[in-house]
């Protein structure tokens, strides 16, 4: 679970197939590196062969399962885009919008001859700003079409009244991925800051400043963002939803931060009759209020220009796109070269028009039986979890009753939505890519704004069926698992065996997500999705005494160079991983594949389960990407999401004959069991 707004993955395999000839094509057996012992490094044992055969492409920050699945989905979405671009489609139809959007992205001659011409008007409007009111007018416009300057802003479910939509304002407005990037003193961080200032200067030259002015503006922008970053809470300090919930009358917000012209911002955004707002971090806005007055207006105008151009750079000419790529992908994530144009444009079309592409994807590509299988696995995890709650040694009886009620009321949205969003108001044409990009952003923004004052639609999905990811939303008490999560390499048209599906989907998806509804975050939201702590105080004390062992386990891992995993920051996700892998295993034990002791590709059901879990996190990443993740993400890097949780299960050691003295060994006393 991430705090919303804040932070900005074919039961055909039956006995008769379980023969040695399956080994070659089996995604588990064929990935094993037999030069590595499972007791030395299970992650490399399980995935090492694949890593050796598949180096990280220069255009990627990592290579692994996600890329394999994404390649399959990309090829399908590419078909949808290309066929749509060739057809004579009725004006306003889904296919017309998809086709024209894709066409303008592929038309590199036109993109490059236009340069920033389509942003000229926006940049002139910024130049014409003469006061703080003007800044907020442009601020609201840029929020709608390009980026999020000044602060984070959105309309979403009120944490305390989950049936109501509310306006949220929270810390943000930075160009680097996290506030720590502005202050860390390690060599990597110092280099990133140097390169960032160089990047800013180049972007200002692209905007049409001479060299001197560009260099001056870059230095000033770095100074300005550093002062904004200073007032941001550290990421680990934003995990508590109660501390991020500061509801106040709109009038009070205006009084306390008079230099921020909120009325102009809300008018520009289309929010009318605003009575209350929920502020994430009041001290951040107080600091912004001062910085607005104390910083020259010209510096703020540069700030807005940069955020506008950078926010839209993926829709712009090659020069602008590459400058943004060089910093944000190369320097920050170690990616060596941009993806081929078709791939980028397919991803951009999907990113902007995913709702339209999803409808075609479900009709033409999603394997039959997906929805039913996902529901089977989800419900099995639910019943395993119910048994485990009843047996917990740290949760009181009174709390267990509330937990069971909350568990029973979890909404499981799987596969694809029952109804699609209406994008008829969105205009997409063949003249300008950035115009299409701006229009799509604007549509999304207006869709969000229109929720204000309307009851929450609990049937809404925030992810598309072709998006390989999943989420738990505490305000709806729901788990959402898009259809493509059923895909496993080697099983693109049918369903994989249950060991794979129960580890990847049961363990790392449903099992992981479901624990979030009941952990130190989930206890703050009740069965109806309202912010209300339903744990007894004694539960909380006992839970936190257990979490110390997780913090200790993961803080002990060195992720890259001398950089340790931040056990404190990642504990919530690590606890979910450990609970998830255990519940996926319990659910798998109830399947016929497990009970019948089937060997597939020479592997026992237990071995397939744990190897499947390692496949779920088969990611080989560049050191830059690992470093970036450790600093800015509450999830542990992929390798540790495998070698951490497996060692908390005695069944894992038994399955691979791992004994005391082996590097992977963890003694019974050091094993974590929370769920
Ligand atoms: Zn999670």
Boltz pocket constraint, residues with backbone or C-beta under 6 A from the ligand:
constraints:
  - pocket:
      binder: B
      contacts: [[A, 1], [A, 512], [A, 513], [A, 516], [A, 572], [A, 573], [A, 576]]
      max_distance: 6.0
